[in-house]
């Protein structure tokens, strides 16, 4: 391993926000947040951006069993009678949004996340999507995507979702090693993953993504090598290679294993470097925080052309300024404000029973918030800092900027600064230059940067 690279990771591997939003969710408010003000901003943003269309995130929180590593908002149940009532609740919430818009919105994206979206039957998912499609105008080139668990995504799921317009699927793999899978309670064989991947291609899905994680219990360089070799045989179009965030005080399921079962910080750094090297060797290109794609993928093209965008659903080619989240714990980013729904299914349904949008927390964006968010997106999506943005940094942040330059993570250009190849895996650290709240929050709330 390159000792300089390992030293850089050791230096910058600190707790840092993921910057899927600015301000981060930790800085949003429950007390003092007025839902009426959020709705006013929603209406204004819709009127200003209606031609660009809406991105819709639908949270389906149910899982039949708990994956112990998972940091998502989930509800464990084997009772599938919950499916239809929950879908009715989703449609009720969506009707409230459409009523607020006052006209049929243009729809650009749908993403089904979880939880396990394929906990729901293919028939119920079809009913949900068709019901939503009946209330919108689909934009040319719309993209529908969903997250699938390889061991319960059936051919029928893939077939029906393809028929109603889905063209992208993301499978949560994490690791192929059996010992690792047992530790995180997520058993799925290579044959199962190969089968759902084959079905997806036969049915005409245009993009297949695999989620992988490094730093899981019992992972070694040998398990990473084996996992990446198997990934190479299946050749998904995109790969997300995430760092495991060990936060058992927030996620009790992670207490199923001890910290001694996890790779040491030094070993975890080696797993990261090895995994990235193997992905590059297989022809994948890094395009942002934790993401890789094949050279002909639309995300790579958007990155090269400066069109890449990022929101709570991840990296996207969409320029939509309105991301509406429906379902328990879902987050909406309407450009001028953020809103988060009640996290528990019970709390979510209770809010809807009152006839109100189930938003319980949020933030109204100031002009300064919007300026900072634009700077963060420039780093996360374009991997650059303008000369003006650098000039306006506070003195201590300029010192941090100079340190990043000296460490070879940024290079000066006539227009400002570009993130170097070495700096690309430290985008979160670079983003933190522009976050005035960084260092003030409880660091235990954030995952490690690398």
N, C-alpha and C positions, 0 to 999 in steps of 0.2 A: 504493500500500500504506500502511496505517496505520503510521506510524513508531514509535509506541509499541509496537504489536504486534511489529514486527520487532526492536525493542530488547529486548523481553522474551524473545523466542526466542533472540537472541544471548546474553543473560545466562544463561539456564537450559539452553541446549543443551550439556549436559555429559554425560560417561559416567555412566549410572545403570542399575542392574539393571532388568529388565522386571517383576520381582516376580511371576512365575508360581508362585513358591514362596517360603516363608520358613522357614529360612534358604535363601539362593540355592544353586544346585548347587555353586558354587565352595567353599562352606563345608561341603559334605558330606565324608564320610570314606571312604577305602578301607582304610587301616590302622586297626585298632581298631573297625571296623564289624563287628558280629557278626550274621550272617544269622539265627541262631536267635532273637535278640532281635527282629529285624524280624518274623519269623513269629509270635512271641508277640503282638506288637502288632497284627498283621494279624488274628489270631484274635479278639482282644479287641474290636477295632474292628468286625469283622463281626458279632459277637454284640450289640454295642451299637446297631448301625445297620442290621440286616438288613431292617427294615421299609421303609427308604428306598431300598433297591436299590443296585446297583453300576453304575458307569460303566466301560465297557471301551474302552481305546484299543489298537488293533492297528497296530503299525508294520510297513509293507511297504516295505523300503528300496530295492528295485531300481528303476533307471532305465536306459533304453537309451543316454542321453547325459547329460553333465554340464551343467546350467545353471550358468554360471560365477559368478553372483551368490549362489548358494544357500548357506544356512548350516545346512541340515538334514543329518542323518546318512544318507548314501546309499551304495549299492553299484552301480557301473556295470557293466552286462552286457547283451549281446544274446542270451545263451543262456537261452531260456525253459524249458529242462529244470530250472532251479533252482526253478521254481514249486512243484511238488508236494512235494519234500522240505522246503522251507521251511514250507509249510502244515502238514505233518505235525509239524514242530518246534513251531509255534505251538500246535497242538492238544495236544501233549504237555505244554507249559508250562501251558496252561489247565487240563488235567486235574490237574496238581499243585495248582493253586489250589483247584479244586473239592474235591479230596481234603482239603485243609487246612481248608476251611470245614466239611466233614463233612455237608453237605446241599446240595440244589439251591439256588443263590443266586437271588435276584430280580434281574433285569437291567433297568436303566432306559435305558441309552445304549450305543451302539456307535459308535465313530468310527474309520474307516480312514484312516490318514495315511501319509506317506512322506517320501522316495522318491515313487514313482508307483504308487499302488494299482492303477491300470488297466494297469500293466505285466502284471499277472496276467490270465489269460483270465476271461471271464465265468463259464465253467463251474467253474473252480477257486475263484473268489470265492464262488460259490453253495455249493460243497462246504464251504468254510471256515465260512460263516455258518450254514448248516443244521446242521453238526456242533456248533457252539457252542449254537445254539438248542435242540438236543436235550438239553442238560445244565442248562438254566436254566428258571426261571419268568419269563415276560415280564410286566412290570408294565403296567397300563393307561396309555396315553399314552406308551409308550416311543418313543424317537427314535434312528434310525440315520442316520448321515451319512458321507460320504466325500469325499476330495479327488480331483479329476479334472484331468488335463492335457487341454486342449481338442483337441490334435492326435492323441491316441491313446485318447480315450474314445469308444467306439463306441455306436451305438444299442443293440446287444446288451448291452453293459455296463449302460447305464442301465435297460434293460428288465428284465434279470435281477435287478439289485440292488433295483429297485422291487418286484418280485414277492416278494423275501425280506424286505421290510419297510423299505427305506431310503426316507426322505422328504425328506432334505436333501442338497444337493450343493454343494461349493465348488470353483470353477474358478480356477486360478492364471493370471491374465492378465498382471499386472505393468505392461505398457505396450503400446500398439498400434503404436507407431512402429517401422518396419522396421529403421532404423539401430540403435536401442536393442536390439531383439530379436536382431540379429546379434551385438552386443557381448556379450550375456549368454547367447548360444547357446540361445535359446528362441523358435523361429519358430512363429508361429501367426497365421493371418489373421483378420481381423474376420469373414469368412464362416464360418470354422470355429467360432469362438466363438458366433456367432449360431445356427449349426445345432445345437450341443449344448445351447444355452439353450432353443431351440424344442423340441427332443426332450424335454428335462426337463419342460417345461410340459405337453406333450401327454401324457406318461406319468404326470402327476399329482404330481410332486415339489412339496412344499408350500413349500419355501424354497430359493432359489438365492443363493449368495454369490460375489462376485468378490474376489480378492486383487489389490490394486494396490500398487505401490511407487514412492516418490519418492526422488530422489537417485541414480538409476542413471546409468551412463555415457551421455553424449550427450543426456540429457534437457534440454529447454528448456521455457519457458512455453508455446511453441507446441505441443510434443508433449503436454504435460499437457492443454491445451485440447482437442486432437484426441481424446485418449484419453477424457476425461470426456464429450465430446460423443457418442462411440460408446457409452460405458457408458449414457448417458442414453437412447439408442435401445433398448437391451436391457432396461433397468430391472430389475436384480437386486434381490432383497428386502433383501440385506445387502451391505455393502462393508467390507473391511478395507483401510485406507490406511496402509501401513507406511513407516517410514523405512528406507532401505537402510543396512545396517551394513557398512562397509568394514573387514574384518579379515583381510587377506591372509596375515598371520602364522599365522592359525588356519585359513583357508580358501584353500589354494593356487590354487584355480580362479579366484579373483578377480585373480590376477596376469596374466590374459589381457588385461587393459586396465590402463592406468596411471592414477595419481591425477589427471593432467592431463586425462583423459577425463571425469572426474567433475565435476558442478556444484560451483562454489566454495561454501563455507559460506553466504555471503550469497545466492547463487542458489538453493541448496537450501532455505533458509528461505522464499524467495519461491514456490518450487514447492509447498511445504507449505501456505502460506497460500492460494495460488490454488486448489489442489486441494480444500481444505476448503470454500472459498467456493463453488466450483462444485457440490460435493455438496449443500451446504445449499440452493443455488438450485434444484436438481433435486428437493428435498423430503426429502432424507435428514437424519435427526437423529443427532447424536453421542450415543453411549451409554456411552463409556468409552475406555480407551486404544486409539486407532487405529481404532475401530469406529463404523460408521454403519448405520442401518437405516431403512426406510420407517415412517411413523407407525403403521401397523396391525400391525407385526411383533411377535411375542411377546417379543422382547428389549426392545423399547421399553416394552411393557406391564409387564414385570417390573421394569425400571428405575424407572418411575414409581411402582410399588407397593412398592419396596424389597425385591424378591425376587430381584434379579439376583445371580448367583454367578459365580465365575471359577476356572478350574483350568488345568492344562497344555493342555487342548484349546481354551481360550479362554473367552469369555463364554458362559454357559449359564443356562437357567431351572431346571436340576436342582438339588435340594438334597442330592444324594447326597454322603456323606462318604467314600466309598470309590471311588477311581479306580484301577483295575488296568490297568497297561500290560504288554502282552506283545509279544515280538519284540525284535530287536536294537536296543539303545540306549533302549528304552522306559522310561518313568518311572512309578512307582506312588506315589500319595499316599493312604495309608490313614488319614489323620487324625492318628494317633499316631506315624507314621513315614513316611519316604520311602525308596524303593529304586530304583536304576537298573540295568538289565541291561547286560551286556557290550556295548560299542558296535559292534564289528565282527561281521559275520555269522559269521565263522570262530570268534571267541571265544564268541559266543552259542551256536552249535551244540555247541562243545566242552563248555560248562558243562552243557548238557542231556544230553550223552552220559554224563556222570558221574551222571546221575539226580538232579540238584539244580536248584532254581530258579536261573536264570542271573544273579541279582543280584550285582553286584560292588562297589557303592558305595551309600551311603545315609546317613540321619541319623535318630536317634531323637529325637522331639520332647519337650522339657521343657515344664513348665507355662508358663514364661516365653516360650518359642518360640510356643506356641499363643496366648498373649495378644497377642503382637506380630503374628502372622499375622491374627488377628481385626481388629486395628486397620488393617492394610494392606488387607484386603478391604473394610472400611468405606469407606476412601478410594477404592479402585478401582471398587467396585460401587455404593455409595450416594453417593459424592462428598461426604462429610461427616466431621468430626472432633468427637467428643463433648467437652464441657467437661472431663470427668474425664481423658480421654486427653491433652488439651492441658496440663492442670495437671501431669501426671506426666512431662512432657518434661524432659530435662536442660537446664541453663541455656543452653548453646550452641545447643541445638535450639530452645529458646524464642525465642532471638534470630533464628534462621532462620524460625520461625513468624511473628514480627512483621514480618520483611522480606517474606514472602509476602503478608501483609495489606496492607502499605504499597504493594506492587506491584499490588494489586487482584486477586490470585489467590484469596484467601479473604475471606469476609465474616463478621463476628461475628453470632451469633444467640443467643437465650435458652438454647438447648440446646448451643451450642458454636460450630462454624464450618462454613460451607458453601463448597464450591468454586464460584467464579463462572464465568460463561461464558468469560471470558478464561483462567481457571485450568484449564479442563477438559483442555487439551492438555498440561498440566504435571503430570498425576497421578503420574507416576513420581517427579518431584522432591518432590512433597508426601508420597508414601509414604516417601521416604528419611528423613523426620523421625523415623520410628519404628524405623529400622533401626540398631541399635547397631554393626553391622559396616560401615556405609557410611563410606567414606573410608579404611578399613583395607585393602580389597582392591586388587588390581592393576587400575587403571582401564582398562588396555588390554583387559581381559576383557569390558568392557561396551560396548554400542552407545550412541550419542548419545541424549539424552532426547527430542529432537524431530526 
